[in-house]
């Protein structure tokens, strides 16, 4: 669910940046290129891992329940915004300069 929201938000930002694209599920279609955001996106892994670390830290530090209600949504928002920025920047870099930042290092 977080990846779907991140891709939709990225699509809106790409519209604002005037990047010609079509959103098809979790796939961004550029002229002559398909960016499979779900395969390139480790968003759900980051989401689960960061929230698990946040929960561990709060329990380890023996914080009150109020900290949990504040820190968990903040952590989730941080991860989703990071993914939105990464997807948007990677797509815009490919569109404007043909630099593929979403694929990772070549094997």
C-alpha positions in Angstrom: 0.0 0.0 0.0 2.8 2.4 0.8 4.4 1.8 -2.7 1.1 2.5 -4.4 0.8 5.8 -2.6 4.4 6.7 -3.3 4.0 6.1 -7.0 0.8 8.1 -7.2 2.4 11.0 -5.4 5.5 10.7 -7.6 3.2 10.8 -10.6 1.7 14.1 -9.4 5.2 15.5 -8.8 6.2 14.4 -12.3 3.2 16.2 -13.8 4.4 19.3 -11.9 7.9 18.8 -13.3 6.4 18.4 -16.8 7.7 14.9 -17.3 5.7 13.1 -20.0 4.6 9.8 -18.4 1.7 7.4 -17.9 1.0 5.7 -14.6 -0.1 2.1 -15.0 -0.5 0.4 -11.6 3.0 0.6 -10.0 4.7 1.1 -13.4 5.7 4.5 -14.9 5.7 4.5 -18.7 8.0 7.1 -20.3 8.3 7.6 -24.0 10.4 4.6 -25.1 11.0 3.3 -21.5 9.1 1.4 -18.9 10.1 1.9 -15.3 9.0 -0.9 -13.1 8.7 0.9 -9.8 7.7 -2.1 -7.8 10.8 -4.1 -8.8 13.1 -1.1 -8.5 11.5 0.1 -5.3 12.5 -1.4 -2.0 9.9 0.8 -0.4 8.0 -1.9 1.5 11.3 -3.4 2.9 12.4 0.1 4.0 9.0 0.7 5.6 8.9 -2.5 7.6 12.6 -2.3 8.6 12.5 1.3 9.7 9.3 0.8 11.7 10.8 -2.3 13.4 13.9 -0.4 14.3 11.8 2.5 15.6 9.7 0.1 17.8 12.9 -1.7 19.0 14.5 1.7 19.9 11.4 2.9 21.8 11.2 -0.4 23.7 14.9 -0.5 24.4 14.9 3.1 25.7 11.8 2.3 27.8 9.9 5.3 26.5 6.3 5.9 27.4 3.4 4.9 25.1 3.1 8.5 24.0 6.5 8.2 22.2 5.2 5.2 20.3 2.2 7.1 19.0 4.5 10.0 17.9 7.5 8.1 16.5 5.8 5.3 14.5 3.7 7.6 12.2 6.7 10.0 11.9 8.9 7.1 10.8 6.3 5.8 8.4 6.0 9.3 6.9 9.7 9.7 6.6 10.1 6.4 4.7 7.2 7.2 2.3 8.5 10.7 1.6 12.0 9.3 1.0 10.5 6.8 -1.6 8.5 9.5 -3.3 11.6 11.7 -3.7 13.7 8.7 -4.9 11.1 7.6 -7.5 10.5 11.2 -8.7 14.2 12.0 -8.9 15.0 8.7 -10.7 12.3 9.2 -13.2 13.1 12.8 -13.9 16.8 12.0 -14.3 16.0 9.4 -16.9 13.5 11.6 -18.7 15.7 14.7 -18.9 19.3 13.2 -19.0 18.8 9.4 -19.8 20.5 8.6 -16.5 18.9 5.5 -15.0 19.2 5.9 -11.2 16.5 3.3 -10.4 18.3 0.2 -11.6 21.1 0.1 -9.2 24.7 -1.0 -9.9 25.3 -3.2 -12.9 26.1 -6.8 -12.0 
